[in-house]
């Protein structure tokens, strides 16, 4: 805090050139959350928060988003490494493809997943022959989350890998490291922070995913009804339920983000 | 620390003061414009704002085009969404001329809140439920009783939205004819409770669901589907109210629009899109 005031006393009026715009943006973030929290404080809070529907949705959200992060890290790390370090033709098109889901509206993602993997979709006949039915199942929730959230991890990890000094890599190669050793002993530890950041972003995005899920996975309590879905339907029923569930989701997000950030700081 | 808090508080206050001032601005603009409109011979461009339930989309757009044709200079703009969402937007200050709701609940709430005069709402159409199937009918369903076939994929509107509530009411009524466990057996086949009726239609159209229960008007707007009628004695009839808002920027035009919806031409358009007559 003292350091903060030093900026004002040292820089004089020019400090406000930074503080004012920053404060406007912070207000935009903070005021709606404040209003929501104030409205949520009432006697029914715990009735809503610990209702069976809310707990089911919470459990499903935590399970699916964790699975999403696990799968994303497993498949996304090699992809990010390839994109950061290897050179091959039409690589820029591949990068564009990986970044595309970040800017697509989730409803586009949902309809695309349905048309690709639905019963009457492009790959529907193959999946049917294998006895796999994806729409309206929990795996469909995870697929929708991966589609919209995994690109955030791949992007962060790619940038993390790309920032590592190329000379470190070369000296490791001179000492006879193969591709796997190079990756596991040099690149992975050095890009650790970027990977954790990417995983947090993916996890948070997966936890909040709504648009693609409702189209591809539908909405059934305990099977595909995640927290955002329960909140949206709570809005149809009464604003009070939606507000309380929103505050619960915000609280969980804050706590988990805090825990992960603390772990991250201890690493360094 | 204290200084920062003071500053943040002042800032928050300024922001709310600004936002509170905005809703008044358009009203005063419109008030100063109206005398001009009456004094000139050429039709002054006027924009009529209608908030209507999502199920009315196709029919109201057609009525709107007819209304624009008979009222030179008038543009009818529509905001189609769930009735509950529209009600919230109106309560939060949206300036609207006409509100058409899919149920009485949201209209009544606006009457209670003073946004609509108590004698203003008029029922302008009725709607009923129907079972909708994909064109190729993958589960081979032929009658309502087939909805209990174990393992079929049934998609309904969620209980929280009006059509979902009506659906469960209708299933309850079917218990008396098809046996007391009928409703529960049907609900056991539900794979998804959608947040609006159009989502149910899409899931059926794409063939992901074996059946869904929607309004007759939704089925009429989805020609590439099959339907199973629900007999009148087991059906639930939804009635839609329409009203001008008490603070409508263009009250005269609002009542003219409502009159055109209630006119034989307007009713014919509504029935073309699968809605039932005023009952």
Boltz contact constraints between the chains, C-beta under 6 A:
constraints:
  - contact:
      token1: [A, 1]
      token2: [B, 1]
      max_distance: 6.0
  - contact:
      token1: [A, 27]
      token2: [B, 11]
      max_distance: 6.0
  - contact:
      token1: [A, 118]
      token2: [B, 206]
      max_distance: 6.0
  - contact:
      token1: [A, 118]
      token2: [B, 208]
      max_distance: 6.0
  - contact:
      token1: [A, 119]
      token2: [B, 207]
      max_distance: 6.0
  - contact:
      token1: [A, 119]
      token2: [B, 208]
      max_distance: 6.0
  - contact:
      token1: [A, 120]
      token2: [B, 206]
      max_distance: 6.0
  - contact:
      token1: [A, 120]
      token2: [B, 207]
      max_distance: 6.0
  - contact:
      token1: [A, 135]
      token2: [B, 208]
      max_distance: 6.0
  - contact:
      token1: [A, 136]
      token2: [B, 191]
      max_distance: 6.0
  - contact:
      token1: [A, 136]
      token2: [B, 192]
      max_distance: 6.0
  - contact:
      token1: [A, 218]
      token2: [B, 192]
      max_distance: 6.0
  - contact:
      token1: [A, 219]
      token2: [B, 192]
      max_distance: 6.0
  - contact:
      token1: [A, 219]
      token2: [B, 193]
      max_distance: 6.0
  - contact:
      token1: [A, 220]
      token2: [B, 192]
      max_distance: 6.0
  - contact:
      token1: [A, 232]
      token2: [B, 195]
      max_distance: 6.0
  - contact:
      token1: [A, 233]
      token2: [B, 158]
      max_distance: 6.0
  - contact:
      token1: [A, 233]
      token2: [B, 160]
      max_distance: 6.0
  - contact:
      token1: [A, 236]
      token2: [B, 84]
      max_distance: 6.0
  - contact:
      token1: [A, 236]
      token2: [B, 160]
      max_distance: 6.0
  - contact:
      token1: [A, 236]
      token2: [B, 161]
      max_distance: 6.0
  - contact:
      token1: [A, 237]
      token2: [B, 160]
      max_distance: 6.0
